[in-house]
Amino acid sequence: MRDGNLDGRPKSNSGRTPGARRPFSELALEWASREWRPAGTVVAVGLALLLTWHVVSGKHGLSVWQQKRVEDKQLRKEIEELEQENTRLRMRVERLKSDPDAIEREARDKLHYAKPGEVIYALPPEPKSQAQAAAK
């Protein structure tokens, strides 16, 4: 019963005599059935690692997504600032269209217009070094 099955019969070697060489196909099948699980595990782990790398660092991975989020925030902030500036400029245009005092102020400041009898004195701009020293 040492070399046999539980019922006491000797193990069968597919009808072959003990010590006879088995065909290559049978040996290959036995090897494949014995080595399939570890080899499959290695392949599965390798594929999982490759997929993980691709998700993080690939063309559309997490790092690119994070960069796009930062860029999106910057662009949204810029759009908001431009919308505020547009609103401010629209209000200025409306004031210039309807308010005579605003038109006069603009003409005096930008075009150096004066009322009859007024004298305008143009002073040279201060050099930057003196302006910075005066500000301190």
Contacts in CASP RR format, 6 or more apart in sequence:
PFRMAT RR
TARGET T0000
AUTHOR 0000-0000-0000
METHOD contacts of the structure
MODEL  1
MRDGNLDGRPKSNSGRTPGARRPFSELALEWASREWRPAGTVVAVGLALL
LTWHVVSGKHGLSVWQQKRVEDKQLRKEIEELEQENTRLRMRVERLKSDP
DAIEREARDKLHYAKPGEVIYALPPEPKSQAQAAAK
1 8 0 8 1.000
3 10 0 8 1.000
3 11 0 8 1.000
4 10 0 8 1.000
4 11 0 8 1.000
5 11 0 8 1.000
13 20 0 8 1.000
14 22 0 8 1.000
14 26 0 8 1.000
16 22 0 8 1.000
54 61 0 8 1.000
55 61 0 8 1.000
55 62 0 8 1.000
56 62 0 8 1.000
56 63 0 8 1.000
57 63 0 8 1.000
58 64 0 8 1.000
92 102 0 8 1.000
95 102 0 8 1.000
96 102 0 8 1.000
96 103 0 8 1.000
96 106 0 8 1.000
107 113 0 8 1.000
108 114 0 8 1.000
112 120 0 8 1.000
112 122 0 8 1.000
114 120 0 8 1.000
126 134 0 8 1.000
END
